[in-house]
Amino acid sequence: MKMQFDMIISGRVQHVGFRYYARARAEELELTGYVRNMPDGTLRVVAEGELSSLETFADHLRIGPSMARVQKLTLERSPFTGGFCRFDIRY
């Protein structure tokens, strides 16, 4: 079943390669969507794809790259929209 996950990740998640890490994991799992640094120091990740792949992706993001320190990941599940062609880093 396809779904959308909208996640906010807080902690030491900016300037540690997290967006590139997220994009690489998303591409490995054949997910679409985007990752973006937010002005408040968090990351927002919107991803679509198969539920099992999204759950694996969220598990990867709870850990993050080696320089990151994830304090919290909040996740909202939504219906699949099909609105993305690939997984992008947005600025």
Summary of the structure (lengths in Angstrom):
residues: 91
radius of gyration: 11.8
end to end distance: 29.9
largest distance: 34.0
contacts: 272
relative contact order: 0.35
helix: 26%
strand: 44%
